[in-house]
Amino acid sequence: MIFGFTEDQLADFFLTYGVGGFMVFMVFIIGNLAWQSKAGRFGTFVIFLGLGLGMVGFAAKFIIQLWIGK
């Protein structure tokens, strides 16, 4: 037990909220990359589509887990 939590509870928390928070941070990184490269609207869309596709998969996994009832 670490700080009164089991390893399973800590792993579940950080894999859900820690990775989710990192994904939100990645949106700002991708936006900054698009802004610095002066990509324009279509270029920004392509950058967000290409780099953000993994985030959609993670969010879908979380929603499917909630839907199934884990």
JOMO-V367909 format. One record per residue. N is the residue number from 1. RES is the residue in one letter. PHI is phi in whole degrees, -180 to 180 (999 if undefined). PSI is psi in degrees with one decimal (none if undefined). D_CENTER is the distance of its C-alpha to the mean C-alpha in Angstrom with 2 decimals. Layout:
{{N;RES;PHI;PSI;D_CENTER} {N;RES;PHI;PSI;D_CENTER}}
This chain:
{{1;M;999;134.8;27.55} {2;I;-121;117.7;25.67} {3;F;55;32.5;26.21} {4;G;83;5.7;27.31} {5;F;-116;147.8;24.24} {6;T;-80;164.9;24.27} {7;E;-63;-36.5;22.11} {8;D;-65;-41.2;20.67} {9;Q;-66;-42.2;19.76} {10;L;-65;-44.0;18.11} {11;A;-63;-42.6;16.10} {12;D;-63;-42.9;15.00} {13;F;-64;-50.4;14.09} {14;F;-74;-28.7;12.11} {15;L;-72;-27.0;10.30} {16;T;-87;-58.3;9.33} {17;Y;-88;-33.3;9.19} {18;G;-67;-48.2;8.93} {19;V;-69;-36.3;5.80} {20;G;-62;-43.3;4.46} {21;G;-64;-37.9;6.62} {22;F;-65;-35.1;5.82} {23;M;-66;-40.2;2.79} {24;V;-63;-40.8;5.88} {25;F;-63;-37.6;8.08} {26;M;-64;-32.1;7.21} {27;V;-61;-41.7;8.31} {28;F;-67;-37.0;11.40} {29;I;-65;-44.7;11.98} {30;I;-65;-41.7;12.02} {31;G;-62;-41.3;14.21} {32;N;-66;-38.9;16.42} {33;L;-62;-42.9;16.84} {34;A;-65;-38.8;17.96} {35;W;-69;-44.1;20.22} {36;Q;-68;-30.5;21.82} {37;S;-86;-3.3;22.55} {38;K;52;53.6;24.10} {39;A;-76;-21.8;22.49} {40;G;81;-177.3;23.71} {41;R;-69;-49.3;22.29} {42;F;-67;-41.2;22.20} {43;G;-63;-40.5;20.95} {44;T;-64;-40.8;18.05} {45;F;-61;-44.3;17.28} {46;V;-65;-40.5;17.55} {47;I;-63;-46.8;15.34} {48;F;-65;-36.9;12.47} {49;L;-66;-48.4;13.35} {50;G;-68;-47.4;13.66} {51;L;-84;-22.1;10.80} {52;G;-95;-0.3;8.27} {53;L;-66;-34.5;9.68} {54;G;-65;-32.7;7.67} {55;M;-66;-36.1;4.54} {56;V;-64;-40.6;7.60} {57;G;-63;-42.2;8.84} {58;F;-65;-43.1;6.49} {59;A;-65;-39.2;7.01} {60;A;-64;-39.7;10.52} {61;K;-61;-42.5;11.11} {62;F;-65;-43.6;10.57} {63;I;-66;-41.0;12.83} {64;I;-64;-39.4;15.26} {65;Q;-63;-41.2;15.64} {66;L;-66;-40.2;16.50} {67;W;-67;-42.6;18.81} {68;I;-71;-28.9;20.62} {69;G;97;11.1;21.10} {70;K;46;none;19.98}}
